[in-house]
C-alpha cells in the first residue's frame, strides 16, 4: 500500500464502503488524531467509529462508549456509555470488560451489582488488563463481591506487578504503609514502592512519596525533595499536591515562604474541589 497519506485514506474509504469495520475504525482514528492528511475532527471521528461498530469492530464500540462517558461530541450519558461498553465487552475487548466491571461496581448507568462486576473484572484480568487485576486485589482483600481471600488478592497484585503496572506499585506501597493484605507494616518497603511508582511517572505517587520525605518515613527527612514532589503533583492538577504546595509555601517547608504562591495554590485546590 502506498505511503502517501491522502491516497492511503482513500483506500481505507474504499474498503470501508465495502463494509470493512477495521477500515472504518482506522478512518475514525485518523480524524480523532488529525493524521493521515485530515484535520482533527471529533464529530467525524464519532461518525466513523459508529460505522465501525455497525460492522462489528469491537474496539469501536469501546470508543463510542468513551464519548458518552466523557460527554465528548454527545451529551454525557452513563446509561448509554454502559450499553456501549457492554457491546464491546461481549466482543472480547478487555478495556471494555474492565469498564463494565467498574460501572457495575459503582452503579453507573446500571443498577450496582458487585458480584457481576467481579465476573467482568475476571474476564478482563485473564486477558492481561491490569486495572481489573487491581480491582480484584481489593475485592478479595475486602471480601467485596467475593469470599475474602488474601492469597487471591496477593496473586492478582503480583500479576499486575509482573506486568509493571504502576498502579500495582502504588497499591503495594499502601499495603506496606498500612500493614494490609498480609503484608507486614514497613515504612522502608512502602517508600521503595512509592519511589518506583513515582519514577514510572504515576502522578498519584508523588504526594505520598513527598509525605514520606517530609516526615522521614522509610528514608531520611528531606523537605526540599518533598516540596519538589508536591509541586509535581500540583502541576499535574492533583488537589492533594496543590494543598501540600500551599502549605509548604505558607510555612517555608522545603522552599522560601511565599504567601502569594500559597494563596494561588490554595485557590487552585479550591477550584479542583468544585469540579
Secondary structure, DSSP 8 states (H G I E B T S, - for coil): ----HHHHHHHHHHHHHTT-HHHHHHHHHHHHHT-TT----HHHHHHHHHHHHHTT-HHHHHHHHHHHHHTSSS---HHHHHHHHHHHHHTT-HHHHHHHHHHHHHTSSS---HHHHHHHHHHHHTTT-HHHHHHHHHHHHHTSSS---HHHHHHHHHHHHHTT-HHHHHHHHHHHHHT-TT----HHHHHHHHHHHHHTT-HHHHHHHHHHHHHTSSS---HHHHHHHHHHHHHTT-HHHHHHHHHHHHHTSSS---HHHHHHHHHHHHHHHH-
